[in-house]
């Protein structure tokens, strides 16, 4: 089976960004999504954990992820923005995780780097695909809710 262009990371990123842009243009009053549990919408239910908040919070999360994807991790202080040198603490792997990953991959030789790259690329594409589905589901739910 040969790879298709729409299986690329860029295609996955563009699909996610497009879905979030569509969601952002459609959802004019995000507060209408407040207090609506995520598990009410079946397309989102398998991908979110219980207690993750309401659809309004998830709307803002998806928008935030789009911004991070487009601009990287930024800290806003008023109008001044400064670039972070690493991922936020919640996303950055601990030193123990880094050591474990090195042991599992057998060091940093070229073969393991390629395997690690392919593994993480595949994971990223899977996550982007799920986030795209969720953004589309949130948009559809909003349209139904407001009668569009």
Secondary structure, DSSP 4 states (H G I P E B T S, - for coil): ----GGGSHHHHHHHHHHHHHHHHHH-S-GGGGTT-BGGGSHHHHTTS-TT--BHHHHHHHHHHHHHHHHH-SEEEETTEEEE-SS--TTTSPPHHHHHHHHHHHTSS-HHHHHHHHHHHHHHHHHHHHHHHHHHHHHHHHHHHHHT-
